[in-house]
């Protein structure tokens, strides 16, 4: 079958998603932090250190795996450098040469130090961004009973409230416990300052019922054709009083068109849609900027950019030109600017990628056929944002290694 027929079938499928109610996409549940995989909170290391595996962290690990495989593959190809390079190795060599020449025009001889960081950041961020465009990447995941999930979060907040009230004193602690009893209509029993198991189960049940009444889920279970294996969009509001039989794992049994208490936690979500990811790269980038500033200019010369009064001959310069007395204020502004670069780095990448993810979700919900255009847009947005991140880091490195009068000290 010719390629154009595959494209035609793809377009027809998107049109069908737009107009066939049964297979319309689920309305996306959008939140800024990465979602935790259900059950991963109890994992030995991940659960203890990170509180569970988030889908953004899992996506980042996959991106690193791709980068490592890519590096090993290209390294193997470099051993045949005496032959004429072909295929993917030839393409990637062309990309590296082009990027190196571009960076050299900006950094000059310093490019040997800066280029590994410049290219590595672009490559990792680019792969992470483009992974989000793989169909199903951020839409296939674990199904989760939303009231129970929300109730568990509420229990954690209650435990934090108990700990805070205990620090504030006996009266504050007693008032907090009384407030819990009034809210849930039960007698609260404590064990070592924490909710007893029985009380926690009662509160959990009450909170589940509250969220169940709110009908915040988006999904119903289709048990007629797919034997509980498919979650599709719920038609209208859920009937909070509907009694849905569940199996031993708590999953609905049978068909109930009004069972809209479920949501999907994607297995993967683009790493750059999580502030932890973008902030980590921003911190690493700015730490290396400071490192190269100290390396090329020396500690005193580099710090004099922010604290001019420690520079040699500052007093004599002020005596000759009193306007120089405002240099410490200018240096303080430079220091604030240096710190603000971290915020700028982190939120620029986060804002663009998170907005792109939301755009694709919303268009898939409203008119899936329109995503053909928006996928192309987000492809270039992912490329541009990776390039901008690497380019700004390179420019900051060059600026940090240049003295006030262009003089540089190489140590």
C-alpha positions in Angstrom: 0.0 0.0 0.0 1.4 3.4 -0.9 2.3 5.9 1.7 -0.4 8.3 0.8 -3.1 5.7 1.6 -1.6 5.4 5.2 -1.8 9.2 5.5 -5.4 9.2 4.2 -6.4 6.5 6.7 -4.8 8.6 9.4 -6.7 11.7 8.4 -10.0 9.7 8.3 -9.3 8.4 11.8 -8.8 11.9 13.1 -12.0 13.0 11.5 -13.8 10.0 13.1 -12.5 11.0 16.5 -14.0 14.5 16.0 -17.5 13.3 15.3 -18.1 9.8 16.7 -19.2 10.2 20.4 -18.1 6.7 21.4 -14.4 7.2 20.6 -14.1 10.9 21.4 -10.9 11.5 23.4 -11.2 11.9 27.1 -11.1 15.5 28.4 -7.6 16.0 29.7 -6.9 16.3 33.4 -4.2 19.0 33.4 -1.9 19.7 36.4 1.5 21.4 36.6 3.4 18.9 38.8 4.2 15.5 37.4 1.7 12.8 38.4 2.9 9.9 40.6 2.4 6.4 39.3 -0.2 4.7 41.4 1.4 2.3 43.9 5.0 3.6 43.3 4.9 5.3 46.7 5.7 1.9 48.3 8.7 1.2 46.1 11.9 0.6 48.1 14.2 3.5 46.9 12.0 5.6 44.6 9.1 5.7 47.1 11.4 6.6 50.0 13.5 9.3 48.4 11.1 10.8 45.8 7.7 9.8 47.2 7.0 7.7 44.1 7.9 7.6 40.4 6.5 10.6 38.6 5.7 10.4 34.9 7.9 13.4 34.1 10.9 11.7 35.8 10.2 8.5 33.9 10.1 10.5 30.7 13.5 12.1 31.6 15.0 8.7 32.2 13.8 7.5 28.8 15.4 10.6 27.2 18.7 9.9 28.9 18.5 6.3 27.7 18.0 7.4 24.1 21.0 9.8 24.5 23.2 7.1 25.9 22.3 4.7 23.1 22.8 7.4 20.5 26.3 8.2 21.9 27.3 4.5 22.0 26.1 4.0 18.5 27.9 7.0 17.1 31.1 6.1 19.0 31.0 2.7 17.3 30.6 4.4 13.9 33.5 6.7 14.6 35.9 3.8 14.7 35.5 3.4 11.0 36.5 7.0 10.3 38.9 6.0 7.6 35.9 5.0 5.5 33.5 7.4 3.9 30.7 8.0 6.5 27.2 7.2 5.4 23.6 7.1 6.7 22.8 8.3 10.1 26.4 8.8 11.2 27.0 11.1 8.3 23.9 13.1 9.1 24.8 13.5 12.8 28.4 14.4 11.9 27.1 17.2 9.7 24.9 18.4 12.6 27.8 18.4 15.0 30.1 20.2 12.6 27.4 22.8 11.9 26.7 23.4 15.6 30.5 23.5 16.4 31.1 26.2 13.8 28.1 28.2 15.0 29.4 28.0 18.6 32.9 28.9 17.6 31.7 32.1 15.9 30.3 33.1 19.3 32.9 31.7 21.8 36.1 31.8 19.7 38.9 29.7 21.2 36.9 29.0 24.3 34.5 26.8 22.3 36.5 23.7 23.3 35.4 24.2 26.9 31.9 25.3 26.2 30.8 23.1 23.3 30.2 19.9 25.2 27.8 21.6 27.5 26.2 23.5 24.6 25.5 20.4 22.5 24.6 18.1 25.4 22.0 20.4 26.7 20.5 20.9 23.3 20.4 17.2 22.5 18.9 16.1 25.8 16.3 18.8 26.0 15.4 18.3 22.3 14.9 14.6 22.7 12.8 15.1 25.8 10.6 17.7 24.0 10.1 15.6 20.8 9.2 12.5 22.8 6.1 14.3 23.9 4.9 14.3 20.3 4.9 10.5 20.1 1.2 9.4 19.9 0.1 8.0 23.2 3.2 9.3 25.1 1.2 11.4 27.5 -2.2 9.9 27.0 -1.7 6.1 27.7 -1.4 5.3 31.4 -2.8 3.9 34.6 -6.4 4.2 35.5 -7.0 5.6 38.9 -10.1 5.9 41.1 -10.1 9.7 41.6 -12.0 9.9 45.0 -9.6 7.5 46.6 -6.5 9.3 45.2 -7.8 12.7 46.4 -8.8 11.3 49.8 -5.2 10.0 50.3 -3.9 13.5 49.6 -6.4 14.9 52.1 -5.3 12.4 54.8 -1.6 13.5 54.2 -2.7 17.2 54.8 -4.6 16.2 57.9 -1.4 14.5 59.3 0.6 17.6 58.5 -2.0 19.7 60.3 -1.8 17.5 63.4 2.0 17.8 63.5 1.8 21.6 63.2 -0.9 21.8 65.9 1.1 19.7 68.2 4.0 22.1 67.9 1.8 25.1 68.6 0.6 23.6 71.9 -2.0 21.4 73.7 -4.9 23.9 73.1 -4.2 24.2 69.4 -3.9 20.5 69.1 -7.2 19.9 70.9 -8.9 22.5 68.7 -7.6 20.9 65.6 -8.9 17.4 66.6 -12.2 18.9 67.6 -12.4 20.5 64.1 -11.9 17.1 62.5 -14.6 15.6 64.6 -17.1 18.3 63.7 -16.2 18.1 60.0 -16.5 14.3 59.6 -19.0 13.6 62.4 -16.8 10.8 64.0 -14.8 10.4 67.2 -11.1 10.9 66.3 -8.7 8.4 67.9 -4.9 9.1 67.9 -1.9 6.9 68.3 1.4 8.8 69.0 0.0 12.0 67.6 -1.2 10.4 64.4 -4.6 9.1 63.3 -5.3 5.6 64.4 -5.8 3.0 61.6 -9.6 2.8 62.3 -10.0 6.6 62.3 -8.0 7.0 59.1 -10.2 4.5 57.4 -13.4 6.3 58.5 -12.1 9.7 57.4 -10.8 8.2 54.1 -14.3 6.8 53.5 -15.9 10.2 54.2 -13.6 12.1 52.0 -14.1 9.6 49.2 -17.8 10.1 49.5 -17.3 13.9 49.3 -15.3 13.7 46.1 -17.7 11.1 44.7 -20.5 13.6 45.1 -18.5 16.2 43.3 -18.3 14.0 40.2 -14.8 15.2 39.3 -13.8 12.1 37.3 -14.0 12.1 33.5 -14.3 8.4 32.6 -16.8 5.5 32.6 -16.0 1.8 32.3 -17.2 0.0 29.2 -17.7 -3.6 30.3 -20.0 -4.7 27.5 -17.5 -5.2 24.7 -14.1 -4.9 26.4 -14.6 -6.6 29.7 -13.6 -3.7 31.9 -10.4 -3.1 29.8 -11.4 0.3 28.3 -12.0 3.6 29.9 -14.0 6.1 27.7 -15.5 9.5 28.3 -18.5 9.6 30.6 -21.7 10.9 29.1 -22.9 13.8 31.2 -22.6 14.1 34.9 -22.1 11.0 37.0 -24.9 9.7 39.2 -23.3 10.0 42.6 -25.8 7.6 44.2 -25.2 4.9 41.6 -24.0 1.7 43.2 -21.2 0.2 41.1 -20.0 -3.3 42.0 -16.2 -3.7 42.1 -13.8 -6.6 42.0 -11.1 -7.5 44.6 -8.8 -4.7 43.2 -11.5 -2.1 43.5 -12.1 -1.9 39.7 -15.7 -1.6 38.5 -17.5 -4.8 37.3 -20.0 -4.6 34.5 -21.2 -1.6 32.6 -22.3 1.6 34.2 -22.7 4.7 31.9 -22.6 7.0 34.9 -19.4 5.7 36.6 -17.4 8.9 36.1 -15.1 8.7 39.1 -12.0 7.6 37.2 -9.1 9.4 35.6 -5.9 8.4 33.8 -2.4 9.0 35.1 -0.1 9.0 32.0 2.9 6.6 32.1 5.0 9.3 30.5 4.7 13.1 30.3 7.3 15.5 28.6 9.9 16.2 31.2 10.1 19.9 30.4 6.4 20.3 31.6 7.7 19.8 35.1 9.4 22.7 36.9 11.8 20.2 38.6 13.3 19.3 35.2 13.7 22.8 33.9 15.0 24.2 37.2 17.6 21.4 37.4 19.0 22.2 33.9 18.9 26.0 34.8 20.9 25.4 38.0 23.5 23.2 36.2 23.8 25.8 33.4 24.4 28.7 35.8 26.7 26.8 38.0 28.9 26.1 35.0 28.7 29.7 33.9 30.1 30.7 37.3 32.7 28.0 37.2 34.1 29.2 33.8 34.0 32.8 35.1 36.3 31.9 38.0 38.5 29.7 35.7 39.2 32.3 33.1 39.3 35.5 35.2 40.4 34.3 38.6 38.4 34.7 41.8 39.2 38.3 42.5 38.7 39.6 39.0 35.5 37.7 38.5 34.0 38.7 41.8 34.8 42.3 41.1 32.1 42.3 38.5 29.6 42.1 41.4 31.7 43.6 44.2 33.8 46.3 42.4 35.3 47.6 45.7 37.5 44.4 46.0 39.2 45.2 42.7 42.7 46.6 42.7 42.9 50.4 42.6 39.1 50.9 43.2 39.7 53.7 45.6 42.0 55.6 43.2 39.5 55.2 40.4 36.8 56.7 42.6 39.1 59.6 43.5 39.7 60.3 39.9 36.1 59.8 38.8 33.5 60.1 41.6 30.9 58.6 39.3 32.6 55.3 39.9 31.2 55.3 43.4 27.9 53.9 42.1 29.7 50.8 40.7 28.9 48.7 43.9 25.2 49.4 43.2 25.6 48.4 39.6 27.4 45.3 40.7 24.6 44.4 43.1 22.2 44.7 40.1 24.5 42.4 38.1 24.4 39.9 41.0 20.6 40.0 41.0 20.5 39.6 37.3 22.8 36.5 37.5 20.4 34.9 40.0 17.3 35.9 37.9 18.8 34.0 34.9 18.0 30.8 36.7 14.3 31.8 37.0 14.3 32.9 33.3 15.9 29.7 32.1 13.5 27.5 34.1 10.2 29.2 33.4 10.9 30.0 29.7 11.3 26.3 28.9 8.5 25.2 31.3 6.0 27.8 30.0 6.5 27.0 26.3 6.4 23.2 26.6 3.6 23.1 29.1 1.5 25.4 27.0 2.2 23.2 24.0 1.1 20.1 25.8 -2.2 21.8 26.9 -2.8 23.1 23.4 -2.5 19.6 21.9 -4.8 18.1 24.6 -7.4 20.8 24.2 -7.4 20.5 20.4 -7.6 16.7 20.6 -10.7 17.1 22.8 -12.4 19.8 20.6 -11.3 18.8 17.1 -8.7 16.1 16.7 -8.1 16.7 13.0 -6.7 20.2 13.9 -3.8 18.6 15.7 -2.2 17.8 12.3 -1.3 21.4 12.1 -0.4 21.9 15.8 1.9 18.8 15.8 4.0 20.5 13.2 4.0 23.7 15.3 5.0 21.9 18.5 7.8 20.1 16.6 9.5 23.4 15.8 8.7 24.8 19.2 10.5 21.9 20.8 13.5 22.4 18.5 13.6 26.2 19.0 13.3 26.0 22.8 16.2 23.5 23.1 18.3 25.7 20.8 17.5 28.8 22.7 18.4 27.2 26.0 21.8 26.1 24.7 22.5 29.4 23.0 21.7 31.5 26.0 23.9 29.3 28.2 26.8 29.7 25.6 26.3 33.5 25.6 26.3 33.6 29.4 29.5 31.6 29.5 31.2 33.9 27.0 30.0 37.0 29.0 31.2 35.5 32.3 34.7 34.8 30.9 35.1 38.4 29.6 36.6 41.0 31.9 35.3 44.6 32.3 37.6 45.8 29.6 37.8 42.7 27.5 41.0 41.6 29.3 41.1 37.9 30.2 43.4 36.0 32.5 43.9 32.3 31.6 44.8 30.1 34.5 
